[in-house]
Amino acid sequence: MSVFVIADLHLATADSDKSMEVFGNRWKNYIQKIRTNWQAVVTPEDTVVIPGDISWGLATEDALEDLLWLEELPGRKIIMKGNHDFWWSTVSKLNAFFEKHNISSIDILNNNALEAENYIIAGSRGWFTDKTMQNVDGNVDYGKIINRETIRLKMSLDSAVKLKESTNKEIVVFLHFPPVWSDFVCEPIIALLKEYNISRCYFGHIHGNYSQPDRFQYDSIDFFMISADFLNFIPKII
C-alpha cells in the first residue's frame, strides 16, 4: 500500500474540444495517458494525492463526468483545490454531491489533514505573492489571498499535529502553487513550514518546464515538482 501524488490533471472528459497542447506536445492525448499510467502503477489499496487543477468544469455539475472518471480509477484519491478549479464548492456541498452520485473513493483536503499509510497529508492551494508570476483578470489583492492561504495551511497543519499525537507519522505538505520558484519565495508559507518542522513539500502548477530538477532544497526543506506533464502523466510515489 503506497501513497502517490500527481497534480494538474486538467480533466475535460466530456469536452473533446478542450486542449492543453498550448503547453506543448507532451499534452497530446493526455487524459488517456493519465488513465493508462495510473492503472499501471496504482492499486486499489493505494492512495493518490491530487494537489489541484483537477477539472475544467465551471460549476460542480460541470465537473461530474471528470469526477466519475476519477472515481473509476483504482485507489483512494485525496483532492485539493487549484486556481482553475472553479467547480469547487464548500466541503459539505461537495460531500453531498459525492454521496448523491456514488463517489466514494475521493476525500477532500481543505483546512484539515488526512492520514494515508505512513503519512499525514496536509496542505492548501497557496498563491504567488509576485504579481508578475500569475496572470489574473482585474485588480486582485494578492496580499489578502496569500494571507487567507496561509491561514488555511495553518489550520491544516494544526489538524495534522493533532493526528500526529496518536500516530507519530510524518507530516507531508502538498500545495498547488510552488512556495519557492526561481527567485520567488513565498515567505509566509516558508515560515509556516519551518514552524511545523516540515521536511517535504510537493507542488504543481508549473507547466512546460522540463529542465527543472524534480527535487531541490530550500532552507532545509525538500521541494518536489509534481505537475502532471512534468511527471509525464505518471503518478509519483512519495
C-alpha positions, 0 to 999 in steps of 0.5 A: 500500500503506497501513497502517490501524488500527481497534480494538474490533471486538467480533466475535460472528459466530456469536452473533446474540444478542450486542449492543453497542447498550448503547453506543448506536445507532451499534452497530446492525448493526455487524459488517456495517458493519465488513465493508462499510467495510473492503472499501471502503477496504482492499486486499489489499496493505494492512495493518490494525492491530487494537489489541484487543477483537477477539472475544467468544469465551471460549476460542480455539475460541470465537473461530474463526468471528470469526477466519475472518471476519477472515481473509476480509477483504482485507489483512494484519491485525496483532492485539493483545490487549484486556481482553475478549479472553479467547480469547487464548492464548500466541503459539505456541498461537495460531500453531498454531491459525492454521496448523491452520485456514488463517489466514494473513493475521493476525500477532500483536503481543505483546512484539515489533514488526512492520514494515508499509510505512513503519512499525514497529508496536509496542505492548501492551494497557496498563491504567488505573492509576485504579481508578475508570476500569475496572470489574473483578470482585474485588480486582485489583492494578492496580499489578502489571498496569500494571507487567507492561504496561509491561514488555511495551511495553518489550520491544516497543519494544526489538524495534522499535529493533532493526528500526529499525537496518536500516530507519530507519522510524518507530516507531508505538505502538498500545495498547488502553487510552488512556495519557492520558484526561481527567485520567488519565495513565498515567505509566509508559507516558508515560515509556516513550514519551518514552524511545523518542522516540515521536511517535504513539500510537493507542488504543481502548477508549473507547466512546460518546464522540463529542465527543472530538477524534480527535487531541490532544497530550500532552507532545509526543506525538500521541494518536489515538482509534481505537475502532471506533464512534468511527471509525464502523466505518471503518478509519483510515489512519495 
